[in-house]
Amino acid sequence: MIVNRSCLKEFAEKLHSLPSSLTKPDLLISPFHLHQENELDIYYSPHNEYINRTATIVIAGITPGFSQMKTAYETAVESLRQGRTLEQMAVDTKIAAGFSGSMRHNLITMLDLCGLPQAFGIQSAAKLFGELRHMLHTTSVIKYPVFIQQKNYTGYKPAITHSPILSTYAFGHFPAELNHVTGPALLIPLGKAAETVCETLIRQHSLQNLICLNGFPHPSGANGHRLKQFSKNKEQLETQIRSFAALVDFSIEKRK
């Protein structure tokens, strides 16, 4: 399912002027600029326009970083060059850019260690980014890349609730997107900032058919405390995942 088709089409028409190797000066430019609020800038990226409505696992970061944005643009250029449709391009960018790079490796490692594969009857969380991609929906609380003076926004300074534009995305667009997921699905927010938004939405009954996993660290290499946080929360994470799996009975074998 494509969310913002008109915006995606307009974006695709601007891709032809881009060089093959992309840098910040190529992408953080006015044609792709969406919003400015004080020192905060939001730019377009296509990879969160596609929603996997039948996902059983939803992983939500705070906002795409430049690395994910770059991957999404490069994938979009190649996808359109091959003559693929807008829908196919949106899926291609989602698969390529969603938590890409070393962050994906860290994410998979932690998901494996806290028992998600056993609970869902799969070999490894890595399969969710491959042959079992139909089980997964990746997204962000702020669906488009956010920068503070051209540096990745981390969820703080400003806090989401202190920014009108970020609040609009987090408490308006984000729950509207997730409520397209038919569920039941396990929602895994990455890091405290994303978790706080998800918990608020659940308290407000703004999310339907989703059960939130609490305590999962952000897998970014910039989070130097992630291993300590994960070790501290591992048992709690295992218990939550087992409880969800038992509640909804999502074993692969039983769904065949």
Secondary structure by P-SEA (a helix, b strand, c coil): ccccaaaaaaaaaacccccccccccccccccccccccccbbbbbbcccccccccccbbbbcccccaaaaaaaaaaaaaaaaacccaaaaaaaaaaccccccaaaaaaaaaaaaacccccccccccccccccccccbbbbcccccbbbccccccccccccccccaaaaaaaccaaaaaaaaccccbbbbbccaaaaaaaaaaaaaccccccccccccccccccccaaaaaaaaaaaaaaaaaaaaaaaccccccccc
